[in-house]
Amino acid sequence: MKDSLLSVNNLKKHFYISSGTVHAVDGISFDISTGETLGLVGESGCGKSTVGRLITRLTDATAGEIYFKDQDILKLNKKNFSDLREKIQLIFQDPFSSLDPRKSIGCSIEKPLINFRKGIKKARQEKVDEMMELVGLHPRLFNKYPHELDGGTRQRVGIARALALNPQFIVCDEPVSALDVSIQAQIINLLQNLQKELRLTYLFISHDLSVVKYISNRIAVMYLGKIVEMAPAEELFESTLHPYSQALLSAVPTLQIKNGERKKNLLVGGVPSPINLPTGCRFHTRCVYATERCRKEEPLLVEHSKGHWVACFLAKSFLSKIGF
């Protein structure tokens, strides 16, 4: 996309170990426009969190391109990427482990400002106060420590810290999975309000499709290092074309069905090893619809309708056979 803030092209991350090669991310591509939220979902171990770490360069890529505006950030040296780093921030999954237990809340939020030499002490103090108010943290919490706060409040601190440098793009790596359900809604609503107010762009990583649907404009589904389906959020739920996406949706307990009750599409077997990947379609060992072609040939990610991409040989037939 020409108007994309972030463009990922054929991104790969392979980990080389004594027993073989782990294909954590194995050639994925997507674009995210300014102000958009792309949800990235899949089971544990599918590579979605690795994608977030590659974009923020916490992990080095094996191959591929990541363009932020017109710059391939993978080709930038450490100094040049540092200049861009403040525009790309990360909200971690566990707000307790991501905060320094030795530092007060105020100090944790101020730390990025110190690292990037933003203003004098008084100016930084004012910025911290502004960020705390923005995310709904009471000023009395400034001198509190992480262990004195509940999970939701700690995550607000993590969000305030990520916003301190006025970023344009934020990777949200399972930001609510460690929180109670009642608190999850508060944090999701906060992220949505901040996005509108600050014109933020999100990559929202999660294993929970119901959460991803609520916050995302589009959703990409990952399986064993590959994107197998990508579509606008509503369309993915209404016209799911990949068997793996169907299986994930069947596990969402609050899913509303318009045309009768959807048949459960349970997964067969367990996830194959990312070291010894199946031939052909990586999902065929667990797919109830797999054919001989699926076992021998790997499907490409193809656009079946505007904005709806699927990597499945049977995608067209599902529109009529499954009744979506």
Phi and psi in degrees as a GROMACS rama.xvg file:
@    title "Ramachandran Plot"
@    xaxis  label "Phi"
@    yaxis  label "Psi"
@TYPE xy
-70.4078  -29.4176  LYS-2
-95.1088  15.1861  ASP-3
-71.1544  139.915  SER-4
-81.0721  -38.7301  LEU-5
-130.684  131.493  LEU-6
-128.841  125.346  SER-7
-111.082  130.128  VAL-8
-131.629  115.568  ASN-9
50.6697  45.904  ASN-10
-75.3076  132.891  LEU-11
-133.807  144.547  LYS-12
-141.903  112.699  LYS-13
-113.879  134.344  HIS-14
-105.173  123.999  PHE-15
-97.2446  116.116  TYR-16
-123.862  172.487  ILE-17
-61.2709  -31.1281  SER-18
-92.2793  -0.709324  SER-19
148.473  -157.436  GLY-20
-115.96  126.597  THR-21
-91.0291  117.609  VAL-22
-90.5845  76.47  HIS-23
-66.7298  -47.1126  ALA-24
-130.316  125.947  VAL-25
-131.395  57.5105  ASP-26
93.3352  62.9853  GLY-27
-110.098  151.737  ILE-28
-139.92  139.7  SER-29
-166.726  164.027  PHE-30
-126.962  149.643  ASP-31
-131.251  124.11  ILE-32
-83.8475  159.256  SER-33
-58.8327  130.195  THR-34
84.0452  0.270948  GLY-35
-95.0732  157.176  GLU-36
-119.05  120.028  THR-37
-102.369  119.955  LEU-38
-86.1125  135.925  GLY-39
-120.799  114.245  LEU-40
-124.663  161.4  VAL-41
159.966  168.752  GLY-42
-68.3297  163.943  GLU-43
-58.3086  134.272  SER-44
91.0242  1.86393  GLY-45
-78.4238  -15.58  CYS-46
108.443  2.58926  GLY-47
-66.1409  -41.3345  LYS-48
-69.3363  -31.5062  SER-49
-62.9397  -36.7638  THR-50
-58.8078  -44.7102  VAL-51
-62.0598  -40.3425  GLY-52
-70.6116  -30.7614  ARG-53
-69.7021  -41.5591  LEU-54
-64.6203  -37.5474  ILE-55
-88.3426  0.386109  THR-56
58.8199  31.8246  ARG-57
-77.7091  -19.3447  LEU-58
-131.43  139.407  THR-59
-81.8354  136.968  ASP-60
-77.6836  151.623  ALA-61
-80.9099  -38.5715  THR-62
-162.522  167.287  ALA-63
112.017  -174.977  GLY-64
-134.735  142.425  GLU-65
-131.653  105.065  ILE-66
-95.4665  124.053  TYR-67
-105.668  108.655  PHE-68
59.7224  -113.334  LYS-69
-111.391  14.3037  ASP-70
-113.517  128.976  GLN-71
-80.9006  104.324  ASP-72
-67.9336  -19.9159  ILE-73
-72.6903  -18.7547  LEU-74
-96.2719  -5.57161  LYS-75
-78.184  139.879  LEU-76
-73.2441  174.478  ASN-77
-58.4033  -42.0245  LYS-78
-68.0592  -45.6928  LYS-79
-66.1916  -36.5471  ASN-80
-69.9322  -31.6043  PHE-81
-60.7751  -35.8951  SER-82
-66.0047  -29.8417  ASP-83
-91.4425  -18.2962  LEU-84
-57.4452  -34.4781  ARG-85
-67.7919  -17.3287  GLU-86
-85.5503  -13.3789  LYS-87
-124.442  111.909  ILE-88
-122.4  169.05  GLN-89
-132.966  132.971  LEU-90
-105.494  121.956  ILE-91
-83.1395  162.483  PHE-92
-68.0075  -49.4259  GLN-93
-102.752  105.39  ASP-94
-66.941  -20.383  PRO-95
-76.8014  -48.2315  PHE-96
-74.125  -21.2017  SER-97
-84.8528  -9.38909  SER-98
-104.173  141.742  LEU-99
-73.0652  116.693  ASP-100
-64.8652  -15.526  PRO-101
-88.201  -9.64287  ARG-102
-110.937  143.748  LYS-103
-69.5587  166.76  SER-104
-59.2697  -45.6409  ILE-105
-58.8115  -42.5896  GLY-106
-66.4823  -37.0787  CYS-107
-64.7246  -40.6756  SER-108
-71.0713  -32.6959  ILE-109
-75.6612  -23.09  GLU-110
-53.663  -46.7019  LYS-111
-60.3883  -35.1264  PRO-112
-65.3379  -37.1035  LEU-113
-68.6729  -45.11  ILE-114
-60.4047  -35.5458  ASN-115
-100.95  13.4772  PHE-116
53.3113  51.352  ARG-117
-95.7802  97.9414  LYS-118
76.1542  172.75  GLY-119
-84.1797  175.512  ILE-120
-55.0634  -45.4355  LYS-121
-64.1578  -42.3957  LYS-122
-65.2753  -38.8675  ALA-123
-65.9602  -39.9632  ARG-124
-59.9589  -42.5228  GLN-125
-64.6083  -37.9682  GLU-126
-66.405  -40.8271  LYS-127
-62.8473  -44.1367  VAL-128
-59.5505  -41.146  ASP-129
-64.1413  -43.2786  GLU-130
-67.7682  -38.8444  MET-131
-63.3486  -41.8901  MET-132
-66.4812  -38.0616  GLU-133
-61.6733  -38.2678  LEU-134
-97.9702  5.73402  VAL-135
83.4075  31.3851  GLY-136
-99.488  127.495  LEU-137
-69.1598  142.088  HIS-138
-55.7236  -27.3167  PRO-139
-66.2172  -14.6774  ARG-140
-83.5913  -4.13703  LEU-141
-53.3903  -43.0144  PHE-142
-97.5815  9.55018  ASN-143
-78.8512  160.293  LYS-144
-110.488  157.432  TYR-145
-50.8892  -39.7827  PRO-146
-68.6469  -12.8776  HIS-147
-90.6121  -1.0301  GLU-148
-115.517  156.296  LEU-149
-81.6103  171.934  ASP-150
-60.948  -42.3131  GLY-151
-63.7623  -40.2127  GLY-152
-67.9408  -39.2086  THR-153
-62.754  -38.6606  ARG-154
-68.9455  -31.4126  GLN-155
-63.0912  -36.3461  ARG-156
-63.9103  -43.9884  VAL-157
-61.4672  -37.7218  GLY-158
-68.1647  -43.7383  ILE-159
-60.4961  -40.5527  ALA-160
-64.1946  -41.4136  ARG-161
-65.8666  -29.9521  ALA-162
-86.5145  -12.2089  LEU-163
-57.8546  -30.5235  ALA-164
-95.8275  11.5787  LEU-165
57.2752  56.1583  ASN-166
-72.0669  164.674  PRO-167
-104.539  -29.8901  GLN-168
-128.533  133.196  PHE-169
-129.627  129.232  ILE-170
-89.5966  116.666  VAL-171
-100.845  100.32  CYS-172
-93.1928  94.9959  ASP-173
48.2146  52.8415  GLU-174
-70.2539  -12.3769  PRO-175
-121.758  0.0903248  VAL-176
-66.9111  -24.2616  SER-177
-92.4541  6.53527  ALA-178
-109.302  156.645  LEU-179
-62.0318  153.258  ASP-180
-58.0722  -40.8203  VAL-181
-64.4121  -33.8911  SER-182
-78.918  -31.281  ILE-183
-55.1048  -44.7842  GLN-184
-62.054  -38.7798  ALA-185
-63.1022  -43.8675  GLN-186
-69.6469  -40.4198  ILE-187
-61.7516  -44.5559  ILE-188
-62.5627  -38.6893  ASN-189
-61.7839  -46.5939  LEU-190
-61.5058  -39.5878  LEU-191
-66.0744  -43.1715  GLN-192
-64.5966  -40.2677  ASN-193
-65.5784  -37.1501  LEU-194
-62.041  -43.8358  GLN-195
-67.3508  -42.547  LYS-196
-71.4587  -38.2767  GLU-197
-106.987  1.38412  LEU-198
58.3975  49.8235  ARG-199
-87.5309  157.246  LEU-200
-120.982  133.69  THR-201
-120.341  143.17  TYR-202
-107.196  111.619  LEU-203
-105.463  109.385  PHE-204
-97.3703  130.763  ILE-205
-163.098  159.96  SER-206
-99.8705  -4.98256  HIS-207
-100.904  106.057  ASP-208
-66.5406  -31.7288  LEU-209
-66.7211  -36.6595  SER-210
-69.4413  -43.8142  VAL-211
-63.6566  -39.7259  VAL-212
-61.3043  -38.2337  LYS-213
-66.3791  -33.816  TYR-214
-107.251  -17.3549  ILE-215
-95.6644  147.645  SER-216
-82.9287  -41.9167  ASN-217
-131.787  158.419  ARG-218
-130.877  134.293  ILE-219
-114.414  131.68  ALA-220
-105.266  126.364  VAL-221
-108.016  145.101  MET-222
-145.231  120.628  TYR-223
47.7701  51.635  LEU-224
85.0428  -2.28773  GLY-225
-120.624  149.314  LYS-226
-85.2537  122.415  ILE-227
-102.582  -20.0237  VAL-228
-157.105  142.969  GLU-229
-148.921  128.727  MET-230
-161.164  165.175  ALA-231
-55.462  145.528  PRO-232
-54.3714  -50.6214  ALA-233
-62.7449  -40.633  GLU-234
-67.6961  -35.7189  GLU-235
-61.5041  -39.0766  LEU-236
-75.14  -33.9719  PHE-237
-86.369  -32.2845  GLU-238
-136.196  62.2757  SER-239
-70.3159  131.047  THR-240
-115.705  -7.46615  LEU-241
-110.815  134.905  HIS-242
-56.8742  -33.453  PRO-243
-68.6151  -43.1901  TYR-244
-61.4422  -39.213  SER-245
-61.4288  -41.6287  GLN-246
-65.7335  -40.2153  ALA-247
-64.558  -41.8329  LEU-248
-66.7225  -34.2448  LEU-249
-66.4737  -17.9974  SER-250
-91.7214  -2.73583  ALA-251
-82.0905  110.569  VAL-252
-68.3436  -24.6705  PRO-253
-97.3946  8.74945  THR-254
-63.6289  130.138  LEU-255
-95.2115  132.005  GLN-256
-108.74  126.943  ILE-257
-83.2976  -40.6242  LYS-258
-110.066  63.5221  ASN-259
83.9243  178.629  GLY-260
-80.8301  130.273  GLU-261
-76.2719  137.927  ARG-262
-69.6828  134.58  LYS-263
-63.7844  130.866  LYS-264
-113.788  81.3746  ASN-265
-76.1383  146.782  LEU-266
-74.5986  146.802  LEU-267
-101.357  129.124  VAL-268
69.3885  -166.915  GLY-269
-108.573  173.349  GLY-270
-70.2447  128.124  VAL-271
-63.472  161.835  PRO-272
-69.6201  133.885  SER-273
-69.8658  -5.88739  PRO-274
-86.4308  -42.7386  ILE-275
-113.329  81.0611  ASN-276
-73.5002  146.446  LEU-277
-64.5921  152.832  PRO-278
-73.3795  161.484  THR-279
66.6966  -140.543  GLY-280
-69.2865  130.091  CYS-281
-67.7828  -17.5462  ARG-282
-94.5493  -5.47773  PHE-283
-63.3732  -26.5958  HIS-284
-69.817  -14.2282  THR-285
-121.039  4.0064  ARG-286
-96.2577  128.92  CYS-287
-75.4282  -11.4947  VAL-288
-105.168  1.45651  TYR-289
-58.0999  137.822  ALA-290
-112.992  177.953  THR-291
-63.0464  -36.9351  GLU-292
-62.234  -40.0899  ARG-293
-61.0072  -34.2577  CYS-294
-76.7749  -20.061  ARG-295
-109.669  -31.0743  LYS-296
-120.655  134.901  GLU-297
-86.6021  124.144  GLU-298
-74.6312  145.474  PRO-299
-89.2109  158.079  LEU-300
-78.4851  111.507  LEU-301
-119.868  142.405  VAL-302
-83.2423  108.36  GLU-303
-86.863  -28.7669  HIS-304
-147.547  171.073  SER-305
-56.4177  114.245  LYS-306
80.7845  0.289392  GLY-307
-111.645  104.81  HIS-308
-106.063  136.774  TRP-309
-142.259  140.133  VAL-310
-109.631  78.4805  ALA-311
-158.253  132.636  CYS-312
-69.6087  -22.3739  PHE-313
-101.194  8.71878  LEU-314
-55.8772  -44.6446  ALA-315
-63.8772  -37.0249  LYS-316
-69.8068  -25.9946  SER-317
-66.9082  -26.8588  PHE-318
-59.4986  -35.7118  LEU-319
-99.7106  -34.5199  SER-320
-76.0701  -36.7286  LYS-321
-92.2614  -18.5107  ILE-322
79.2649  32.2511  GLY-323
